[in-house]
Amino acid sequence: MMTDYLTEGVTAMEDMHQIFTRFKEEFPEVYNRHEAIGKEIHEKGGPLAENSRWLIKIAISAACNHKRALATHIKKARAAGVTDAEIKHALLLLIPTAGFPVFMKAYSVLESSNLKMATDSYRKTKK
């Protein structure tokens, strides 16, 4: 399994998003450049703490209705130690700025990820 900035802390992003795997295979140079600039900006772009950076990425993904990015950023934020309460607060901030329907779409992505985590956890205990 490949570990890089985009997948670090996440068990195989390609398992989450098959189209991303196809993109990486078809356009490896573009992917490598995309990954490098993302890592540079995320890690060295300014003074924000890592948890703040992930919460901002969650809010941006949600406001832009990028559900796959939102699901990925939620998973990576959790891996970095961001709590569900912090994620929910970031999503609630969408209501006065981006609107209630945008919040509800993002909230449904969060709840789907919670259901998936619970299902995965249950399956592990049954093995």
Secondary structure by P-SEA (a helix, b strand, c coil): cccccccccccccccccaaaaaaaaacaaaaaaaaaaaaaaacccccccaaaaaaaaaaaaaaacaaaaaaaaaaaaaaacccaaaaaaaaaaacccccaaaaaaaaaaaaaaaaaaaaaaaaaaac
